[in-house]
Amino acid sequence: ALQPPQIQACSTFLVGKGASVDGSLFVSHSDDGEGDPDARLSFIPAADHAPGAFRDVWPDLEDNPRFVGTARGETYLPGRGVPSDAKWTEPIGKIPQVNHTYAYTEGNYGIMNEKQLSIGESTCSGKFVANAKGSGGTAMFCVNELSRIAMERCVTARCAIRTMGDLATEHGFYGASGSFEGGSETLLIADTSEGWVMHFVPYPETNAAVWVAKRVPDDEVTVVMNMFTIRNVNLHDPDNYLYSENVIDVAIKHGLWDPSGKDGVFDFTKAYSDGEYAHKYYSGRRAWGAFRLVDPSVELDPNYGDLRMDDPYPWSMKPAKLVSASDLFAWHRDWYQDTPFDMSAGVAAGPWGSPDRFNGGDAEGTIPGSFERSIALHRTTYTHVLQTRGWLPDAIGGITWYGPHAAHGTCFVPVPAGIKKLPAALTIGNATRVDRDSQWWAHRYVHNLAQMKYAYAVEDIRTAQAKWEHEGAQLVAAVDAKLGGRAAVSPDELDVALGMFEVHLDNVRAAWWRLGDVIMANYADGFVSTRETGTSVGYPAWWLEAAGWREGPEPIPPPKTKGAKILRQGVGALKRGSRTRKAGSASLASAFRG
């Protein structure tokens, strides 16, 4: 039987076109994986299909390899990142195919298609759980496959919502885990005009799904952090709400909402969410942290009772300033800096202020407790910031700002919607083998090297991020200026532009491998060699106190004999710890040897 993947727990933002600096819509997503992620992207080309053809439906597999076969691009061919004799992925169902499908890029989910349709994902808990065909259940669709079908068939967010909702309701829906915790899903969906949030809950009683979608106001920003956020649903406002026909009936049948008025206005999250998973504040603290970035002047309480029942935070918010792609890069790099929850502070951060917390292991099963969970996360497989721009030709208007590995250690590079083939460096990445041709491995390598003196090394990383992300933005602006003033881009011109984007990506990868060497040279063996080779900085005083420095071996007691004093008054000068020692005699020098 197919085993459900581990809950991945992703952080997402959606920025309306009136809330951005230039009228772009933005959807972001951090794909927060575990120890064996599939770090590869795949490009699926557009295709025409014969009348009566069927489309295979694939299972939810997110660890490496997420797919083996020929149906989803060259990335997943046997022998590429997996053994040549690896078992091919088997479909769990089929649906009728459409005449034409659009080109798109995928990771664990559909990312962006050639028409700029864009999707981000965040796993949630729900009141119901279902299993897939082949795993003890009857449901055919996971959110991963639904997002891919939306990429293949849709230009608009509304089309994507209707297509995915209808398929999930007709054929059954199952979540990312075989439990209530992580058994439901959220997608953030944008086209060139509007953005939506869509929640899915499995409903195994009729092998269906319950779903709802809400439009994000054009001038606002919304966030989803592994828990449903849609509250009151206006059933008579199709401009701003879409939903499954069973959304009220299922709630009433199972006692999730009382229509008599006892429970007030129907609240989707109260009815269908199973609350936060992992621990209290796992979702809510990130939502608070995100909104403090969107508008720092709005005072929200980081503490609450029950996130599902209390509804302590707004659904969306106008930003304090108009949002750019670089703002979203920064938001995904947040670990609650300059707040009481700053993860770079305290004993758990170590002497050099690492915000990363490693989970799992036997000890956690014996000691109650939890660490904070921030948006920035060391085990992120990739982060993407998707930018749609309807005033430009689709081929260059849609930009996937792609950041392999953890956002706080990555460099976001632009990949346009009109690609015909992905750069090879984005299609390889096996966690068990360092690969210097892999974009993901370059960033993973640097981020892990930085742990040896994080507070120092992160400044080197930030300098490189600023330089190369600025160059990426300049490249996008140059292509816009060259090709933006026309309805379409010629194939030859597009090829030239795509070549420029690939050169930039290759330059970033080379720069990150060099950065790893710089970090090693600067901070090896506990020294800091940025200005003067081998400068000893020791540990911070607060950490010495916390580590029991005062309880260590006592100092050498003062000498008590005249002989010892004479030894210290020898002909030469002795410096303990120096590279050369001058002594009046060999016997004198030997007194200081181990």
Secondary structure, DSSP 8 states (H G I E B T S, - for coil): -----------EEEE-GGGBSSS-EEEEEEEE--SSBB---EEE--EE--TT-EEEE-----BS-S--SSTT-GGGSTTSSS-TT------SEEEE--SEE--EEESSSEEEETT--EEEEEEE--S----BBTTTB-B-B-HHHHHHHHHHH-SSHHHHHHHHHHHHHHH-B--SSSSSTT-EEEEEEE-SS-EEEEEEEEEGGGTEEEEEEEE--TT-EEEESSS----B--TT-TTTEEE-TTHHHHHHHTTS--TTTTT-S-BHHHHH----SSSTTTTHHHHHHHHHHH-TTS---S--S-HHHH--S-SEE--SS-B-HHHHHHHHT-S-TTSTT-TTSSGGGTTTT-------SSGGGTS-------SS-TTEEEEEEEEE-TTS-HHHH-EEEEEES-GGG---EEEETT-SS--GGGS--BTTS--TT-HHHHHHHHHHHGGGGHHHHHHHHHHHHHHHHHHHHHHHHHHHHHHSSSSS--HHHHHHHHHHHHHHHHHHHHHHHHHHHHHHHHHGGGEE-SSSTTEE----HHHHHHTTGGGS--------SHHHHHHHT-SS---TT-S----SSHHHHHTT--
